[in-house]
Amino acid sequence: MLDPLATLLQRFDLKARVFHTGNLCALVNFDAVEGVGHLHLLKAGSMALIGSDGTTLQLDEPTLLFYPRAAQHRIRADEHGGADLICASVEFGADFGNPLIHGLPALLAVPLKDVPQMAGLLDALFAEAFNPGAGRESALNRLSEVVLIYLLRHALERGELKSGVVAGLADPRLAKALTAMHAKPAEPWTLEDLADIAGMSRARFAAHFTQVVGSPAGDYLTGWRISLAQNMLKRGRQVKAICDEVGYGSANALTRAFTQRVGLTPTEWLAQSGDADSD
């Protein structure tokens, strides 16, 4: 059975770190940190979520809130009863151009009543958060990561996103082509190959892919390959050792594609981010 999220979840490490549990009765600021998103779970009470542009979302029922990318925001809890909250920072390869994260809206806000399938999971998370026990920190972090996977599944199955890779993965035909690219980035994919996998004509596939995903299939494939290369380079791999894995026949070919896409050579990009030489 086709699992459109499997390869994306395998290629990029999802990491959540819970840093607040309990009642909040004040105004708290959350800074935008490159490559880091935020997960907030309102268990009870009332609060206002204030965006960097001043836009305010008033919440008076249990709600799951996810900023997939770096975003400055504030939470102002009800001054009388406060708000029972679980807050976590999230890293999911956003700084490597993870297409899943960049395909989501700036904020996902889902009332818990809309995700009854998550009831058992959320009960376990709440139990750990508000009744501390041995191994609490690790349990909270792992449970928060599973909550995020459920949230991504919810966004995918509901088909509410009209553009981006999540919208593409929700399309039965495009999902086949996207999953093939994600699983085998080294394949010399042609537009004809991908159209055949999707069961569409070349012209129809090209137009439909661009319309739904927001970029031509070839451009998307290049971005996917470069994002994988960035991930591998940050893990200490060398350009010459990864070029074949990401669909380029030589270190020079990968360096050219990388530079065209990122604006820096792999070595320059690593130096800018404080990592070792990749040559």
C-alpha beads as a LAMMPS data file, in Angstrom:
LAMMPS data file: protein, C-alpha beads

279 atoms
278 bonds

1 atom types
1 bond types

-500.0 500.0 xlo xhi
-500.0 500.0 ylo yhi
-500.0 500.0 zlo zhi

Masses

1 110.0

Atoms # bond

1 1 1 0.000 0.000 0.000
2 1 1 1.332 3.411 -0.988
3 1 1 2.448 5.509 1.992
4 1 1 3.115 9.021 0.661
5 1 1 4.647 10.224 3.938
6 1 1 7.011 7.294 4.528
7 1 1 10.046 8.456 2.560
8 1 1 9.786 12.047 3.737
9 1 1 9.653 10.898 7.347
10 1 1 12.621 8.579 6.795
11 1 1 14.811 11.087 4.982
12 1 1 14.471 13.894 7.531
13 1 1 14.748 13.437 11.282
14 1 1 11.694 14.690 13.132
15 1 1 12.686 16.005 16.551
16 1 1 10.396 17.603 19.136
17 1 1 11.518 19.033 22.459
18 1 1 8.838 19.867 25.008
19 1 1 9.860 22.928 27.011
20 1 1 6.637 23.904 28.789
21 1 1 3.812 21.995 30.409
22 1 1 1.260 23.436 32.786
23 1 1 -0.851 26.503 33.353
24 1 1 0.147 29.708 31.639
25 1 1 -1.308 32.994 32.860
26 1 1 0.892 35.595 31.197
27 1 1 2.024 36.968 27.840
28 1 1 4.834 34.859 26.370
29 1 1 6.918 35.642 23.277
30 1 1 8.266 32.968 20.937
31 1 1 11.141 34.060 18.710
32 1 1 11.702 32.924 15.143
33 1 1 14.749 30.623 15.044
34 1 1 15.906 29.391 11.640
35 1 1 14.976 25.753 11.052
36 1 1 12.808 25.520 14.171
37 1 1 9.012 25.391 14.324
38 1 1 6.639 25.222 17.280
39 1 1 3.893 22.918 18.478
40 1 1 1.356 24.183 21.023
41 1 1 -1.386 22.058 22.492
42 1 1 -4.127 23.880 24.374
43 1 1 -5.640 21.380 26.797
44 1 1 -8.016 23.709 28.655
45 1 1 -8.701 27.395 29.232
46 1 1 -8.570 30.338 26.859
47 1 1 -5.774 32.128 25.057
48 1 1 -5.012 34.449 22.189
49 1 1 -2.398 33.532 19.587
50 1 1 -0.819 36.699 18.177
51 1 1 1.172 36.591 14.951
52 1 1 4.134 38.785 14.056
53 1 1 1.798 40.976 11.998
54 1 1 -0.538 41.485 14.935
55 1 1 -3.196 39.092 13.670
56 1 1 -4.951 37.504 16.654
57 1 1 -6.574 34.077 16.846
58 1 1 -8.784 33.650 19.916
59 1 1 -8.964 30.072 21.196
60 1 1 -11.545 28.917 23.710
61 1 1 -11.500 25.156 23.144
62 1 1 -8.788 22.465 23.145
63 1 1 -6.745 23.009 19.992
64 1 1 -3.584 21.755 18.339
65 1 1 -1.393 24.509 16.846
66 1 1 1.604 23.887 14.601
67 1 1 4.033 26.407 13.132
68 1 1 6.036 24.194 10.741
69 1 1 8.609 26.910 10.044
70 1 1 10.308 29.616 12.071
71 1 1 7.692 32.194 13.023
72 1 1 7.672 34.871 15.682
73 1 1 4.446 34.775 17.689
74 1 1 3.012 35.431 21.132
75 1 1 0.566 33.668 23.413
76 1 1 -1.592 35.699 25.769
77 1 1 -3.411 33.475 28.239
78 1 1 -6.690 34.362 29.924
79 1 1 -5.792 36.530 32.930
80 1 1 -8.256 34.779 35.223
81 1 1 -8.038 31.028 34.639
82 1 1 -4.987 30.956 32.402
83 1 1 -4.476 28.192 29.858
84 1 1 -3.205 24.645 30.292
85 1 1 -0.580 24.239 27.581
86 1 1 2.039 21.890 26.221
87 1 1 4.661 23.687 24.114
88 1 1 7.434 22.113 22.069
89 1 1 10.058 23.215 19.586
90 1 1 10.170 21.170 16.372
91 1 1 13.013 20.465 13.953
92 1 1 12.178 18.634 10.763
93 1 1 14.747 19.588 8.173
94 1 1 13.170 22.965 7.430
95 1 1 16.616 24.504 6.961
96 1 1 17.394 21.816 4.352
97 1 1 14.381 22.709 2.229
98 1 1 12.248 19.781 3.388
99 1 1 9.387 19.994 0.859
100 1 1 6.868 18.622 3.346
101 1 1 7.433 21.443 5.816
102 1 1 7.590 24.102 3.123
103 1 1 4.398 22.737 1.584
104 1 1 2.384 23.452 4.722
105 1 1 0.715 26.755 5.600
106 1 1 2.381 29.117 8.083
107 1 1 0.059 27.847 10.824
108 1 1 -2.054 24.733 11.216
109 1 1 -4.800 25.137 13.847
110 1 1 -6.908 22.037 14.466
111 1 1 -9.560 21.793 17.214
112 1 1 -9.145 18.499 19.065
113 1 1 -12.791 17.667 18.402
114 1 1 -11.866 17.404 14.704
115 1 1 -9.280 14.667 15.326
116 1 1 -11.078 12.027 17.435
117 1 1 -8.621 9.412 16.153
118 1 1 -5.940 11.141 18.242
119 1 1 -7.853 10.866 21.538
120 1 1 -5.839 7.974 22.970
121 1 1 -2.522 9.508 21.953
122 1 1 -3.444 12.884 23.426
123 1 1 -4.608 11.261 26.647
124 1 1 -1.171 9.666 26.979
125 1 1 0.540 12.984 26.252
126 1 1 -1.589 14.834 28.798
127 1 1 -0.950 12.136 31.394
128 1 1 2.816 12.515 30.983
129 1 1 2.641 16.309 30.940
130 1 1 0.499 16.810 34.010
131 1 1 1.404 13.722 36.089
132 1 1 5.209 13.511 36.008
133 1 1 6.859 10.102 36.200
134 1 1 10.149 8.409 35.385
135 1 1 11.365 9.039 31.840
136 1 1 8.944 11.944 31.509
137 1 1 11.067 14.137 29.221
138 1 1 11.769 11.394 26.696
139 1 1 8.155 10.230 26.735
140 1 1 6.865 13.768 26.155
141 1 1 9.234 14.330 23.243
142 1 1 8.419 11.016 21.543
143 1 1 4.671 11.433 22.028
144 1 1 4.865 14.961 20.591
145 1 1 6.604 13.595 17.501
146 1 1 3.814 11.058 17.005
147 1 1 1.242 13.855 17.434
148 1 1 2.963 15.703 14.601
149 1 1 2.825 12.657 12.337
150 1 1 -0.887 12.313 13.053
151 1 1 -1.321 16.011 12.305
152 1 1 0.474 15.649 8.961
153 1 1 -1.715 12.658 8.150
154 1 1 -4.806 14.699 9.038
155 1 1 -3.740 17.528 6.714
156 1 1 -3.071 15.014 3.949
157 1 1 -6.307 13.054 4.305
158 1 1 -8.533 16.090 4.610
159 1 1 -7.162 17.499 1.352
160 1 1 -7.685 21.027 2.597
161 1 1 -4.364 22.299 1.198
162 1 1 -4.739 23.426 -2.391
163 1 1 -1.064 23.787 -3.315
164 1 1 2.337 22.477 -2.273
165 1 1 3.689 18.967 -1.897
166 1 1 1.066 18.009 0.713
167 1 1 -1.637 18.841 -1.811
168 1 1 0.278 16.795 -4.381
169 1 1 0.498 13.835 -2.028
170 1 1 -3.253 14.063 -1.483
171 1 1 -3.790 13.658 -5.243
172 1 1 -3.854 9.887 -5.994
173 1 1 -2.114 10.268 -9.348
174 1 1 0.516 12.842 -8.375
175 1 1 1.227 10.968 -5.153
176 1 1 2.552 8.018 -7.178
177 1 1 5.041 10.217 -9.041
178 1 1 6.060 12.187 -5.948
179 1 1 6.586 9.041 -3.916
180 1 1 8.735 7.572 -6.688
181 1 1 10.938 10.689 -6.738
182 1 1 11.188 10.720 -2.956
183 1 1 12.099 7.039 -2.765
184 1 1 14.594 6.975 -5.639
185 1 1 16.199 10.406 -6.115
186 1 1 19.137 8.899 -8.011
187 1 1 16.920 7.634 -10.839
188 1 1 17.294 9.590 -14.115
189 1 1 13.636 10.551 -14.064
190 1 1 12.145 12.044 -17.202
191 1 1 8.806 13.773 -17.511
192 1 1 7.578 10.785 -19.530
193 1 1 8.625 8.371 -16.759
194 1 1 6.768 10.333 -14.102
195 1 1 3.698 10.779 -16.277
196 1 1 3.581 7.003 -16.877
197 1 1 3.774 6.348 -13.132
198 1 1 0.928 8.800 -12.578
199 1 1 -1.093 7.237 -15.386
200 1 1 -1.400 10.530 -17.260
201 1 1 -0.312 11.965 -20.556
202 1 1 2.949 13.911 -20.537
203 1 1 1.280 17.260 -21.185
204 1 1 -1.538 16.704 -18.698
205 1 1 0.874 15.534 -16.004
206 1 1 3.194 18.512 -16.499
207 1 1 0.351 21.017 -16.259
208 1 1 -1.389 19.302 -13.345
209 1 1 1.834 18.880 -11.336
210 1 1 2.731 22.547 -11.701
211 1 1 -0.794 23.635 -10.831
212 1 1 -1.072 21.514 -7.676
213 1 1 2.489 21.377 -6.339
214 1 1 3.410 24.904 -7.395
215 1 1 6.502 24.137 -9.471
216 1 1 7.361 22.030 -12.531
217 1 1 8.188 18.398 -11.830
218 1 1 11.813 18.796 -12.923
219 1 1 12.324 21.798 -10.672
220 1 1 10.737 19.959 -7.754
221 1 1 13.028 16.959 -8.336
222 1 1 16.101 19.211 -8.330
223 1 1 14.994 20.794 -5.074
224 1 1 14.423 17.379 -3.513
225 1 1 17.873 16.171 -4.543
226 1 1 19.606 19.291 -3.238
227 1 1 17.732 19.164 0.060
228 1 1 18.880 15.554 0.510
229 1 1 22.444 16.600 -0.320
230 1 1 22.288 19.341 2.308
231 1 1 21.059 16.866 4.877
232 1 1 23.872 14.440 4.086
233 1 1 26.524 17.171 4.071
234 1 1 25.425 18.366 7.508
235 1 1 25.903 14.795 8.717
236 1 1 29.547 14.870 7.624
237 1 1 29.270 13.174 4.218
238 1 1 31.459 14.441 1.379
239 1 1 30.232 15.704 -1.994
240 1 1 32.121 13.026 -3.908
241 1 1 30.553 10.332 -1.719
242 1 1 26.936 11.448 -2.124
243 1 1 26.715 12.683 -5.732
244 1 1 25.507 9.303 -7.073
245 1 1 22.956 8.941 -4.260
246 1 1 21.221 12.180 -5.200
247 1 1 21.209 11.764 -8.961
248 1 1 24.410 13.455 -10.128
249 1 1 27.169 11.603 -11.927
250 1 1 30.090 13.478 -10.411
251 1 1 31.056 15.814 -7.599
252 1 1 31.384 18.632 -10.134
253 1 1 27.865 18.067 -11.449
254 1 1 26.419 18.124 -7.935
255 1 1 28.422 21.220 -7.041
256 1 1 27.103 23.049 -10.124
257 1 1 23.494 22.107 -9.371
258 1 1 23.928 22.922 -5.680
259 1 1 25.428 26.333 -6.430
260 1 1 22.712 27.181 -8.927
261 1 1 20.008 26.235 -6.443
262 1 1 21.459 27.562 -3.180
263 1 1 23.665 30.399 -4.414
264 1 1 26.697 28.924 -2.634
265 1 1 28.982 25.961 -3.261
266 1 1 28.606 23.054 -0.827
267 1 1 31.834 24.114 0.896
268 1 1 30.664 27.718 1.215
269 1 1 27.250 26.619 2.460
270 1 1 28.790 24.383 5.132
271 1 1 31.218 27.107 6.192
272 1 1 28.349 29.578 6.517
273 1 1 26.487 27.137 8.758
274 1 1 29.592 26.359 10.798
275 1 1 30.315 22.820 9.572
276 1 1 33.413 21.114 8.243
277 1 1 34.723 21.186 4.691
278 1 1 32.827 18.891 2.303
279 1 1 35.475 18.452 -0.382

Bonds

1 1 1 2
2 1 2 3
3 1 3 4
4 1 4 5
5 1 5 6
6 1 6 7
7 1 7 8
8 1 8 9
9 1 9 10
10 1 10 11
11 1 11 12
12 1 12 13
13 1 13 14
14 1 14 15
15 1 15 16
16 1 16 17
17 1 17 18
18 1 18 19
19 1 19 20
20 1 20 21
21 1 21 22
22 1 22 23
23 1 23 24
24 1 24 25
25 1 25 26
26 1 26 27
27 1 27 28
28 1 28 29
29 1 29 30
30 1 30 31
31 1 31 32
32 1 32 33
33 1 33 34
34 1 34 35
35 1 35 36
36 1 36 37
37 1 37 38
38 1 38 39
39 1 39 40
40 1 40 41
41 1 41 42
42 1 42 43
43 1 43 44
44 1 44 45
45 1 45 46
46 1 46 47
47 1 47 48
48 1 48 49
49 1 49 50
50 1 50 51
51 1 51 52
52 1 52 53
53 1 53 54
54 1 54 55
55 1 55 56
56 1 56 57
57 1 57 58
58 1 58 59
59 1 59 60
60 1 60 61
61 1 61 62
62 1 62 63
63 1 63 64
64 1 64 65
65 1 65 66
66 1 66 67
67 1 67 68
68 1 68 69
69 1 69 70
70 1 70 71
71 1 71 72
72 1 72 73
73 1 73 74
74 1 74 75
75 1 75 76
76 1 76 77
77 1 77 78
78 1 78 79
79 1 79 80
80 1 80 81
81 1 81 82
82 1 82 83
83 1 83 84
84 1 84 85
85 1 85 86
86 1 86 87
87 1 87 88
88 1 88 89
89 1 89 90
90 1 90 91
91 1 91 92
92 1 92 93
93 1 93 94
94 1 94 95
95 1 95 96
96 1 96 97
97 1 97 98
98 1 98 99
99 1 99 100
100 1 100 101
101 1 101 102
102 1 102 103
103 1 103 104
104 1 104 105
105 1 105 106
106 1 106 107
107 1 107 108
108 1 108 109
109 1 109 110
110 1 110 111
111 1 111 112
112 1 112 113
113 1 113 114
114 1 114 115
115 1 115 116
116 1 116 117
117 1 117 118
118 1 118 119
119 1 119 120
120 1 120 121
121 1 121 122
122 1 122 123
123 1 123 124
124 1 124 125
125 1 125 126
126 1 126 127
127 1 127 128
128 1 128 129
129 1 129 130
130 1 130 131
131 1 131 132
132 1 132 133
133 1 133 134
134 1 134 135
135 1 135 136
136 1 136 137
137 1 137 138
138 1 138 139
139 1 139 140
140 1 140 141
141 1 141 142
142 1 142 143
143 1 143 144
144 1 144 145
145 1 145 146
146 1 146 147
147 1 147 148
148 1 148 149
149 1 149 150
150 1 150 151
151 1 151 152
152 1 152 153
153 1 153 154
154 1 154 155
155 1 155 156
156 1 156 157
157 1 157 158
158 1 158 159
159 1 159 160
160 1 160 161
161 1 161 162
162 1 162 163
163 1 163 164
164 1 164 165
165 1 165 166
166 1 166 167
167 1 167 168
168 1 168 169
169 1 169 170
170 1 170 171
171 1 171 172
172 1 172 173
173 1 173 174
174 1 174 175
175 1 175 176
176 1 176 177
177 1 177 178
178 1 178 179
179 1 179 180
180 1 180 181
181 1 181 182
182 1 182 183
183 1 183 184
184 1 184 185
185 1 185 186
186 1 186 187
187 1 187 188
188 1 188 189
189 1 189 190
190 1 190 191
191 1 191 192
192 1 192 193
193 1 193 194
194 1 194 195
195 1 195 196
196 1 196 197
197 1 197 198
198 1 198 199
199 1 199 200
200 1 200 201
201 1 201 202
202 1 202 203
203 1 203 204
204 1 204 205
205 1 205 206
206 1 206 207
207 1 207 208
208 1 208 209
209 1 209 210
210 1 210 211
211 1 211 212
212 1 212 213
213 1 213 214
214 1 214 215
215 1 215 216
216 1 216 217
217 1 217 218
218 1 218 219
219 1 219 220
220 1 220 221
221 1 221 222
222 1 222 223
223 1 223 224
224 1 224 225
225 1 225 226
226 1 226 227
227 1 227 228
228 1 228 229
229 1 229 230
230 1 230 231
231 1 231 232
232 1 232 233
233 1 233 234
234 1 234 235
235 1 235 236
236 1 236 237
237 1 237 238
238 1 238 239
239 1 239 240
240 1 240 241
241 1 241 242
242 1 242 243
243 1 243 244
244 1 244 245
245 1 245 246
246 1 246 247
247 1 247 248
248 1 248 249
249 1 249 250
250 1 250 251
251 1 251 252
252 1 252 253
253 1 253 254
254 1 254 255
255 1 255 256
256 1 256 257
257 1 257 258
258 1 258 259
259 1 259 260
260 1 260 261
261 1 261 262
262 1 262 263
263 1 263 264
264 1 264 265
265 1 265 266
266 1 266 267
267 1 267 268
268 1 268 269
269 1 269 270
270 1 270 271
271 1 271 272
272 1 272 273
273 1 273 274
274 1 274 275
275 1 275 276
276 1 276 277
277 1 277 278
278 1 278 279
